[in-house]
Amino acid sequence: MERKGLVLCSVVAFMGVLSAATGFAAEATRIKASEVKFVSTTQCSYPRSPALGLGLTAAAALLVAHVIINIPTGFTFVIAFLLLLTGSALNDQHGEESVYFGNYYCYVVKPGVFAGGAVLAIASVVFGIFYYLTLNTAKNTSDPWGNSAVPNQGGGIAMGQPQFPTQTSQDPVFVHEDTYNRRQFT
């Protein structure tokens, strides 16, 4: 692998590990239901938590890794990114309440949202690096079976021979217009 590819994969791997580490840290520091206090029957008091900053850092690191590798890693990236962002946003509710069938309750992020985002972030980065290495390996090898290149073919373009005979430079032959319509009577 060339130096550029090694540096690129190293940076993307670091961003993936950073995303996963901050995602797991956000999971550990998220607001739990036992930490929420009822101020009144319609209002909740939430403690401060670093989970918002950690979750946003995890989402940003994952996005940077995705942009650097510039490969569509699809499903895992989108789900990880959305889990980290929504977990961060929903964890930072202060003084708000929700009504559910006439009952007031205080919302907290369910366990596993940040951890799921962190696991999917790692999977997304691993798939991205694997895909990048596979593409670079395919670009660097001209023939997967190890055969040498055919002479007179350059630039990776297959040059085939024509499948029809070449035209000769003879003058056209005159055929009277009635030639094909004549019938012989015997």
Kinemage of the C-alpha trace (Angstrom):
@kinemage 1
@onewidth
@group {chain A} dominant
@subgroup {mainchain}
@vectorlist {calphas} color= white
{ca met a 1} P 0.000 0.000 0.000
{ca glu a 2} L 1.335 3.417 -0.823
{ca arg a 3} L 2.010 6.089 1.781
{ca lys a 4} L -1.058 8.183 0.929
{ca gly a 5} L -3.363 5.215 1.436
{ca leu a 6} L -1.724 4.300 4.716
{ca val a 7} L -2.073 7.848 6.063
{ca leu a 8} L -5.686 8.053 4.888
{ca cys a 9} L -6.632 4.735 6.485
{ca ser a 10} L -4.837 5.692 9.708
{ca val a 11} L -6.694 9.006 9.977
{ca val a 12} L -10.037 7.355 9.237
{ca ala a 13} L -9.339 4.604 11.782
{ca phe a 14} L -8.442 7.230 14.404
{ca met a 15} L -11.670 9.142 13.701
{ca gly a 16} L -13.634 5.904 13.961
{ca val a 17} L -12.068 5.023 17.306
{ca leu a 18} L -12.678 8.588 18.519
{ca ser a 19} L -16.312 8.343 17.428
{ca ala a 20} L -16.803 5.021 19.173
{ca ala a 21} L -15.015 6.111 22.360
{ca thr a 22} L -17.040 9.309 22.691
{ca gly a 23} L -20.213 7.373 21.832
{ca phe a 24} L -19.582 4.902 24.640
{ca ala a 25} L -18.679 7.778 26.988
{ca ala a 26} L -21.981 9.469 26.096
{ca glu a 27} L -23.783 6.222 26.914
{ca ala a 28} L -22.097 6.104 30.313
{ca thr a 29} L -22.899 9.750 31.136
{ca arg a 30} L -26.426 9.984 29.720
{ca ile a 31} L -29.209 11.146 32.036
{ca lys a 32} L -30.945 8.219 33.705
{ca ala a 33} L -34.543 8.155 34.855
{ca ser a 34} L -33.460 8.049 38.506
{ca glu a 35} L -31.633 11.372 38.085
{ca val a 36} L -34.688 13.305 36.857
{ca lys a 37} L -36.653 15.216 39.516
{ca phe a 38} L -40.254 16.356 39.281
{ca val a 39} L -40.443 20.115 40.001
{ca ser a 40} L -44.212 20.095 39.703
{ca thr a 41} L -46.786 17.726 38.276
{ca thr a 42} L -46.132 19.164 34.799
{ca gln a 43} L -42.430 20.030 34.861
{ca cys a 44} L -39.194 18.029 35.178
{ca ser a 45} L -35.732 19.040 36.336
{ca tyr a 46} L -32.852 17.425 34.466
{ca pro a 47} L -29.250 17.434 35.731
{ca arg a 48} L -26.439 18.581 33.457
{ca ser a 49} L -24.678 15.847 31.550
{ca pro a 50} L -21.694 15.805 29.210
{ca ala a 51} L -23.548 13.344 26.968
{ca leu a 52} L -24.639 16.125 24.602
{ca gly a 53} L -21.077 17.201 23.838
{ca leu a 54} L -19.818 13.630 23.700
{ca gly a 55} L -22.600 12.529 21.365
{ca leu a 56} L -22.061 15.501 19.057
{ca thr a 57} L -18.318 14.835 19.052
{ca ala a 58} L -18.961 11.195 18.151
{ca ala a 59} L -21.285 12.204 15.301
{ca ala a 60} L -18.832 14.827 14.026
{ca ala a 61} L -15.882 12.396 14.104
{ca leu a 62} L -17.930 9.823 12.212
{ca leu a 63} L -18.929 12.414 9.624
{ca val a 64} L -15.310 13.544 9.164
{ca ala a 65} L -14.182 9.918 8.744
{ca his a 66} L -16.910 9.379 6.178
{ca val a 67} L -15.946 12.513 4.242
{ca ile a 68} L -12.218 11.650 4.317
{ca ile a 69} L -12.664 8.123 3.026
{ca asn a 70} L -15.202 9.408 0.477
{ca ile a 71} L -16.815 6.013 0.065
{ca pro a 72} L -20.517 5.375 0.506
{ca thr a 73} L -20.711 3.040 3.483
{ca gly a 74} L -24.460 3.277 3.417
{ca phe a 75} L -26.701 1.808 6.031
{ca thr a 76} L -24.289 1.612 8.963
{ca phe a 77} L -23.120 5.214 8.581
{ca val a 78} L -26.626 6.664 8.319
{ca ile a 79} L -28.022 4.721 11.280
{ca ala a 80} L -24.952 5.410 13.472
{ca phe a 81} L -25.015 9.112 12.627
{ca leu a 82} L -28.750 9.410 13.341
{ca leu a 83} L -28.503 7.465 16.618
{ca leu a 84} L -25.689 9.671 17.874
{ca leu a 85} L -27.411 12.921 16.866
{ca thr a 86} L -30.881 12.056 18.154
{ca gly a 87} L -29.483 10.617 21.367
{ca ser a 88} L -27.579 13.859 21.924
{ca ala a 89} L -30.558 16.066 21.172
{ca leu a 90} L -33.020 14.080 23.278
{ca asn a 91} L -30.623 13.822 26.213
{ca asp a 92} L -30.409 17.605 26.485
{ca gln a 93} L -34.027 18.388 27.427
{ca his a 94} L -34.237 20.706 30.408
{ca gly a 95} L -37.430 21.769 32.119
{ca glu a 96} L -39.643 20.139 29.526
{ca glu a 97} L -42.407 17.662 29.985
{ca ser a 98} L -44.381 15.385 27.720
{ca val a 99} L -48.010 14.425 27.779
{ca tyr a 100} L -48.975 10.850 27.043
{ca phe a 101} L -52.693 10.003 27.293
{ca gly a 102} L -53.230 12.813 29.774
{ca asn a 103} L -50.336 11.785 32.027
{ca tyr a 104} L -47.201 13.881 32.306
{ca tyr a 105} L -43.855 12.151 32.154
{ca cys a 106} L -40.208 13.122 31.846
{ca tyr a 107} L -38.363 11.741 28.837
{ca val a 108} L -34.929 10.136 29.091
{ca val a 109} L -32.882 8.481 26.374
{ca lys a 110} L -33.215 4.720 26.471
{ca pro a 111} L -30.145 2.673 27.334
{ca gly a 112} L -28.165 1.509 24.326
{ca val a 113} L -28.847 4.414 21.943
{ca phe a 114} L -25.339 5.875 22.184
{ca ala a 115} L -23.725 2.436 22.443
{ca gly a 116} L -25.559 1.258 19.329
{ca gly a 117} L -24.408 4.350 17.482
{ca ala a 118} L -20.832 3.723 18.638
{ca val a 119} L -20.862 0.094 17.477
{ca leu a 120} L -22.322 1.068 14.110
{ca ala a 121} L -19.737 3.860 13.806
{ca ile a 122} L -16.947 1.312 14.191
{ca ala a 123} L -18.645 -0.988 11.679
{ca ser a 124} L -19.060 1.891 9.220
{ca val a 125} L -15.401 2.866 9.469
{ca val a 126} L -14.197 -0.739 9.156
{ca phe a 127} L -16.402 -1.282 6.074
{ca gly a 128} L -15.193 2.010 4.606
{ca ile a 129} L -11.514 1.152 5.071
{ca phe a 130} L -12.045 -2.361 3.694
{ca tyr a 131} L -13.888 -0.967 0.669
{ca tyr a 132} L -11.184 1.662 0.100
{ca leu a 133} L -8.397 -0.925 0.259
{ca thr a 134} L -10.290 -3.249 -2.064
{ca leu a 135} L -10.782 -0.478 -4.631
{ca asn a 136} L -7.135 0.600 -4.451
{ca thr a 137} L -5.912 -2.974 -4.836
{ca ala a 138} L -8.147 -3.428 -7.881
{ca lys a 139} L -6.871 -0.173 -9.429
{ca asn a 140} L -3.212 -1.081 -8.876
{ca thr a 141} L -3.372 -4.538 -10.435
{ca ser a 142} L -4.094 -4.668 -14.128
{ca asp a 143} L -5.044 -8.330 -14.305
{ca pro a 144} L -6.443 -10.276 -11.339
{ca trp a 145} L -4.984 -13.550 -12.676
{ca gly a 146} L -1.440 -12.232 -12.943
{ca asn a 147} L -1.175 -12.376 -16.755
{ca ser a 148} L 1.040 -9.862 -18.462
{ca ala a 149} L -0.451 -7.084 -20.528
{ca val a 150} L -0.949 -7.677 -24.255
{ca pro a 151} L 1.347 -5.515 -26.374
{ca asn a 152} L -0.106 -2.657 -28.435
{ca gln a 153} L -2.749 -2.008 -25.862
{ca gly a 154} L -2.210 1.045 -23.764
{ca gly a 155} L -3.996 3.032 -21.107
{ca gly a 156} L -6.048 0.115 -19.828
{ca ile a 157} L -8.329 0.236 -22.875
{ca ala a 158} L -9.082 -3.070 -24.550
{ca met a 159} L -8.270 -2.848 -28.230
{ca gly a 160} L -10.014 -5.531 -30.232
{ca gln a 161} L -9.663 -6.563 -33.855
{ca pro a 162} L -12.536 -5.871 -36.234
{ca gln a 163} L -14.974 -8.731 -36.633
{ca phe a 164} L -15.711 -8.097 -40.303
{ca pro a 165} L -13.406 -8.229 -43.322
{ca thr a 166} L -11.821 -5.043 -44.498
{ca gln a 167} L -13.190 -3.411 -47.659
{ca thr a 168} L -11.159 -3.547 -50.804
{ca ser a 169} L -10.793 -0.457 -52.905
{ca gln a 170} L -12.472 -1.788 -56.076
{ca asp a 171} L -14.826 0.298 -58.158
{ca pro a 172} L -18.496 -0.597 -57.905
{ca val a 173} L -19.903 -2.935 -60.516
{ca phe a 174} L -22.768 -1.725 -62.681
{ca val a 175} L -25.860 -3.908 -62.505
{ca his a 176} L -28.822 -3.117 -64.733
{ca glu a 177} L -32.003 -2.420 -62.774
{ca asp a 178} L -33.834 -5.233 -64.507
{ca thr a 179} L -31.253 -7.863 -63.617
{ca tyr a 180} L -33.031 -9.099 -60.516
{ca asn a 181} L -36.527 -8.883 -61.996
{ca arg a 182} L -35.899 -10.957 -65.164
{ca arg a 183} L -37.347 -14.357 -65.371
{ca gln a 184} L -36.340 -17.073 -67.666
{ca phe a 185} L -38.999 -18.873 -69.585
{ca thr a 186} L -38.152 -22.244 -70.945
